[in-house]
Amino acid sequence: MPKLKTHKGAQKRFKVNGAGKLMRPKAMKSHFRRRRSTRVKQQLDKMLLADTSVVKRLKKKVLPYGV
């Protein structure tokens, strides 16, 4: 069985936390940011848990060795 390749785009977008769960960044971060309040911009910088419906596929196909 050959080695699986990590999808480099997904590697940059997803991180694995200490518990082994996939974290994803929030959306709406790049455009029209100057009109948002400081509080909202700080909230956008936090990572969220990736949706459970996608995690199994991500771990198996896209990020086979974690990040």
Residue pairs with C-beta under 8 A, 6 or more apart in sequence:
4 64
4 65
6 62
6 63
6 64
6 65
6 67
7 61
7 62
7 63
10 58
10 62
10 63
11 63
11 67
13 24
13 25
14 22
14 23
14 24
14 50
14 58
14 63
14 67
15 22
15 23
15 47
15 67
16 22
16 23
16 63
16 66
16 67
17 23
20 66
21 49
21 50
21 55
22 49
22 50
22 55
22 58
22 59
22 63
23 47
23 48
23 49
23 50
24 47
24 48
24 49
24 50
25 47
25 48
26 43
26 44
26 45
26 46
26 47
26 48
28 44
29 44
29 45
33 41
36 44
50 58
59 66
